[in-house]
Amino acid sequence: MLEKLSANLARAALTAQGAIAEAALRQAERPAALQPDPFHVAPALTDVMGRLASQPDRMVRAQADLFQQYLELWQSAARRAGGEAVEPVVRPDKGDKRFNDPDWAENPVFDVIKQSYLLTSNWLNSLVSQVQDVDPIAKRRVEFFMKMLTDAFSPSNFLVSNPAALREAMQTQGASLLKGMENFADDLTRGGGQLAISQTDYQMFKIGENVATAPGKVVFQNEVLQLLQFNPTTEQVHEIPLLIFPPWINKFYILDLRPENSMIRWLADQGFTVFVASWVNPDVEMAAKTFEDYMLEGIYAATDAVMAQAGVDRVNTVGYCIGGTLLSSTLAHMAAKNDKRIASATFFAAQQDFAEAGDLLLFTNDDWLSDLEKQMDAAGGVLSGQAMAETFNSLRANDLIWSFFVNNYLMGKEPKPFDLLFWNSDQTRMPKALHMFYLRKFYGENALSKGELVLDNVKLDLGAVKTPVYVQSSKEDHIAPARSVYRGARLFGGPVTFTLAGSGHIAGVINAPVANKYQHWTNTDLPASVEQWMEGASETAGSWWPHWATWLREKSGGLVPARDPANGKFKPIEDAPGSYVKVKS
């Protein structure tokens, strides 16, 4: 056993060294990628630490408090060593899965390691969060960085301090570590010298075969999108069709992962004619495409095509995330031109007012945007899908980075097949002109909410939008926080229905009624703040979809014979899900 363990450890070390050496050579060819401060946190960190240094009495109190907590931990450990049953000095937060292995609690050594880490990390994060008289954005940037740092130094992320990984290594005579380093090397190769941690078994999923399987046709396409019309499942449908604009940062099939949780199939079952925009995965030839182009060639062109295909003069629309930001901008553009083609608009986790946007706001200072622009220029004018994935993964590092780091590399296991994580990894590229405009005008300047955004020579005013609006937000959304979404809801000039769902940016939206999960809150009033709205809200168990469907039916006209995508004005181009969605970054 010892000989086999030694041999596997040696082979694992050689595999890791070889992979790191190859990655270093690749990175040496791209010196611009070697950024010592990629989050540009140093100036903010200097401000916060300078403020702390100017309050020596506070630092002394904080250090004394930390020492007192450690004293309690040492006393607790000594009492436990003497056979006494003791309560932990500190416990992991609810939902923290890093310390689920029984040895973290049952083994006294690992229990002390765990509690020591939690005491220190909680102390550091609390120290920063309590700093006053510094720029709020600088403080948030340091808080975010400190959380990333303390998460990275969790003892669960290191072999010698992770009981599950050590146990696996001993039980397999080191084979788990060898396999882990092979996984590490494979992920470095897949990332072209950058670590692209596998989150699922990508070979298990095929678009159009076991994800994105709702039947339908591509009935229209141009440079920026394919328009999908899905088969009806009822003999009659509502007269006004529904057109969904998902985010172009991801692929549309989050709405159609599996038959049992497919929003597209569910909407068809409710008697709606469903159209969905499948955005292009742009290459360098589309680097100059603008936000305005996506409005004109996207929403305007798609609504024209849907009205022609269905033989109607109005459509109902949905905008998800950034697709909703584009849709709301277009509604303001249409209002200025007295264009009433959109009968209603629904927004899933979409922001119009970015004053209280989520942690992505921290990535939009001038230095970071300058680096991003250089990165896109070096890639020919597009932002890689991998760069987008890394940004979003960093917002939930424990769930989307470190859990897989431990599973894949320390434990030597293959990631489990999971359709949602397959979709999450299937990122698209971003055209430079479009993406920089979005980051600067919305996150940087908050121009839409201020009435300062100009598209197609039209100054946009959301107050002029009288279209009925349904706004969905999610309680635990870290990308489009409920408070931010609510601020945007109050900007529209027409009737607004606001709903708050349980869970986050994805699970809060994609929550089929059959799952009987989470809950949602409704309130017909729209007071000054989301906190006031919650005081008068009613909670209902389960999905918010039925509540929305009731609202949508009232905006969708009477019943007409079901529409076959093959028999509309346009000759079908190809079967759903189309070809645009299959283009990999």
Summary of the structure (lengths in Angstrom):
residues: 585
radius of gyration: 26.1
end to end distance: 44.4
largest distance: 82.2
contacts: 1954
relative contact order: 0.12
helix: 51%
strand: 13%
